[in-house]
Amino acid sequence: MIYYEARNVKGKIYNYLVHNIRKGSKWKKISKYIGKDKLSELRVKKEIKKFKLELKKTKYLSNEQISKIEDIKKFFDDYIKKSGKLGAEKFEEWFYTELTYNSNAIEGNTLSLEETSLIINENIAPKGATLREIYEAKNYKEAIEFLQKYEGDLDERLILKIHFFILKNIADSFAGKYRRTEVRIRGAEFKPAHAEIVPLMVTDLIKWYKKNKREMHPFELAAVVSAKLVTIHPFIDGNGRVSRLIMNFLLKKAGYPEINVYIKKRDSYLNYIKEANYEKYIKLINFLFEVYKENYSFLYN
C-alpha cells in the first residue's frame, strides 16, 4: 500500500510517499521524498504512479536501498539549496576535482588529488607531471562541464563525444572513434566483442536503454548502462572513464547526485566490473550503493 504524507517541519511542508511492507511479523515503511511546499493532487497522483513502477520494476535494489537513495537525493537537494549559488559552486569544484582525480587514478594516472586540483582549477602544471596525465585531468573536467550543459538524452553521438574529450590531445587519431582492432582486458579472461560489431552493439545498448529507462530505477539503470558499455569496450582506450561519466550523466539527468568511485576501492570495483561482463550486476550495484552512501555521508553529520 502506498499513501501520501505531508510532514510539517519547522513551518515547512515536506512531501513523502510511504509504502508499507511486511517483514516477517513486523511492518516496515519505505519512504520517498517528492518535494517541498504544497503539491497539486495531479502531481501527487503522478508521483504515486511513478513510485509504484519503481517498486515493481526494481530488479537489484531492495526497498530499503531505494529508500536510502531517495533520502540521499532529498538531503542533497536541501543541502544545495541552503548553500546558495556560491556554496553550490564551491561544492561542485570540490566534488568534480575529487571525481576527476579518482576516475583517472583508477585507470593508472599517478597525479595526486592536490596536483589534479592545480591543473583543473588553477591551470598550473605540477612539477614532474607528464603531458599525458595533465591532459587526462583537463579532458575529464572538460567532459564534465560539457555534460553539465548537455540537455539531450543518451545516444551514440553523446558516447562518441565524451570519448573525444577523454582522448583529445592524447591520441587524436582515436578520439571519438570506435576501435578498429581487437583488444584484451588486462587481468581478465573476458574477451570484448570483435571490432566490426562494436557499432551494432552500441546501437543495441541505446535501444536497451530507451526500452528500460522508464521501467528501471534510475540508480540501477545508470549502473547497468555503464557496465554494459564497459563490456562492449568500444574504444581502444578510455572505456572506463567514459562509462563512469555516462553513469553520472544518467543519474544527474534523473535528478540524483552523482557517484564518485574512490581509488581506494579500485580492486573491488574492477572485480565487480569483471562479473558484470557476464551480465551479473547485483554485486556491482550493491557496491555502488555502498560507495554512494559514503559519498554523501556528510549530509547526515
N, C-alpha and C positions, 0 to 999 in steps of 0.2 A: 504494500500500500504506500502510495506517495501522497503527501499533503503539503500545502503551502504554509509557511510560518514567517510572520514579520516580527522581528525582535527589536525592541526599543532599548538602545544602549546610550545612556547619557543624552537623551533627547534626539538621537539619530536613529533612523529606521534601517535595519539590515534585513534583507530578504533571503530566505532559505527555502529549499525543497527538502523534505525529510522522507526517507524511505526506511520502514521498519522491516527487519529481517530476524528470523528466529535462529538462534544458535543453541541447539540442544534444548534445554528447558528455559533459556533466557532469551530476551529480545534485545536487539542492538539497533541503534539509529545510525543511518548513513545520511549525512547532510551535504547539500550542495549550495554554495553561496551564489545568488543570481543578481546581486546588485544592491545599491543603496537607494533610499528615498522611496516614495510611493510608486508602485508599478501598476500598470493597467491590467484589467482582467485578461485581455487578449495576450499581453506579454507573459503573464503567469501561465496561461494555458499552453503557449508555445514552449516555454521552458520546461513544463511538466512533460510534454510530448518528447522533447529532446532528451530529458533525463531518463525517461523510460527506455528510449532507444539505446542510450549509453549503457544502462544497466543490463539490458537484454543482450546486447551485442558484444559486451566485453569478453574477450577470449582468454586473456592472460592475466589481467589485473583483478585482484579481489575487490569487493565492495569497500573494504577498509582502506585499501590503497587508493582507490578513486576518491574516497572522502578526504584523505590526506592531501592528495594532489589538488583537489578543489580548495582546501584550506590554504595551501601554499599560494594558489592563484589569488585568493581573496586578500590574504595578508600582504602579498607583494603589491597588489593594486593599491591597497591602502597606504603602504609604505611610500610608493612613488608619488601618490597624490599629496601626502603630508610633506614630502621632501621639497616640493615646489620645483620650478624649472631648473634652477641651479643645482639643487640636490640630485635631481634625476640625471642631469648631465654628468655630475661627478660620479654617480653610481655607474652609469654606462661606461665612462672612461675606465673606472676600476675593473668592472666586470669584463669588458671586452679586452682589456690588457691581460687579465688572467686567462681568458678564453684563448686568446692568440698564443700566449706562452704555452699553455698546456697542450693544445691541439698540435702545435708544431713540435713540441718536445716528444709527444707520443710517436711522432714519425722520425725522430732522431736528431732534431735541431738541438744544439747544445747551448744556445743562449740562455742566460738566467732570466728570471722574471724582471729584475731591475734593468738588464740590458734590453729586453724586449720593450719595456716602457720607454726607455731613452729613444729607441728607434721610432716607435709609432706615435708617441706623444710629444716628443721634443725634436724629432728629426736629427738626432745625434747618433753617429755610428760609433759604438763602443770599440775601444782598442782591442785588437785581436779577433774581432768578429769577421767571418768570411762574407764575401759579397752575396753568396747564395743564401746564407742564413739571414742576412739583412733584408734581402728581397722577400724571403719567406714570411718574415714578420710584417713587412709593409703590405705585401699582397693579401695576407689573411685579413688584415684590418680593412683594406680597401674592399674586399669581398663582403665583409660585414656591413660596411657603410652602404654598399650597393643594395644589399638585401633589405636594409632599413627603409630605403626609399621605394623599393620594388612593390608594386601593387597588384601584380598579376598572380596567376596560380602556377603550380609546379608543372613544367613541361620540359621537353627535350632541350629547347633553346636555353632555358634557365640553367639546366645542369651543365651544358657546354659553356655558358657564360661564366659560371662560377669557376669552372676548371681553367678557363682562360685567365682569370685573375690569379689563381693559385700558381700557375707556371709562367706568368708574364715576367720577362727579363731573366728567366732562369733556363727555360727550354722553349723558346718561342715557336719552334717548328712543331711542337707537340701541344702547345697551349690551346685549349678549346677544341681539341680534335680527338676522336676515338683512336685507340691504339690499332695499329695495323699488323702487329706481331703477337705471338703467344707470350704469356707471362706466367711466372710461377710466384707463389706467395711464400716468402722465406719462412721456414719453420712449420709449414703446413702441408699436409698431403693433398688437400683440396686443389683441384685444377680449375681455374676460371674458364669461362666459355671461349670457344675459338673466336679469333678476331673478326671473322667475316659475319658472325651472327650477333655481335655486340649491338649494332644499331637496332636490330629487331628486338633484342631482349630489353633494351631501354624503352622502346615503344610499348612493349608488353607491360613493363613496370608502370608506365604512365597510365595505361588502361586499367591496371590493377588498382592504382591509387584512386582514380576517378570513380571506380566502382565501389570502393570501400570507404571513401573519405566521409560519407555521411552515415556509415554503419559501424565504424570503429571509434573507440575513444581516441581523442587527439594524441594523447601520450603514446598509446600503443601504435597508432598509425605512423607517427613520426619515427618511432624506433624501428619498426618493421621496414618502412621505406628506406631508411638509412642502411639497414642491414642488407636488404635486397640489392641495393646499389653497390655495396662493397662486394657482394657475391658475384655480381656481373663483372666487376673490376674493369670498367670500360676504358680506363686510361693507362698509359704507360707509367704514370706517376701521379700522386696526388689524390688517389681514390679515398683514403681515409679522411683527409681534410674536407674534401667535397661532401662526403656522406654526412659528416657531423654538421657542416654548415646547412645542408638541406634539412637535416633533422631539426635544427633550431629554427630554421625558416618556417617549417610547418607548425612547430609549437607556437611561435610568435604570431603567425597568421591566425591561429585558433584562439589567441588571447592568453596564452600561457607563457610564463617566464622560461628562459632558455636553460639548457643543461651545459654544465662545464665538467667534462670528464678529466679528472686530475691525473697528472703524470704519475703520481704515487700509486695510482690504481691501474696503470698501463697493462701489467701482466694479466690481471683478472679480466679487464676489458677485452683484450685481444683473444683470450681463451674463450670468452663467450661469443665473440665475433666468429671464431672458428666453428663453434657449434651452430651458429646462425647460418653459416654457409650451407648447412644441411636442413634448413628450414626449421631448426629447433630454436625458438625465440624466447622461451619462458625465462631461462636463466639470464639472458641479456636484459630483458625488460625488468626483471627483479633487481638486477644490478643497477640499471639506470635509475630506477625508483629510489634505491638507497643513496645513490650519488645526488639525486635531486633533493632529497631531504637534507643532506649535508650541505649542498649549495646554499640553501635558504634557511639554515638553522638559526641564523642571526635574527630572523623575523620573530622567533619565539623567545628570545632572550630579553 
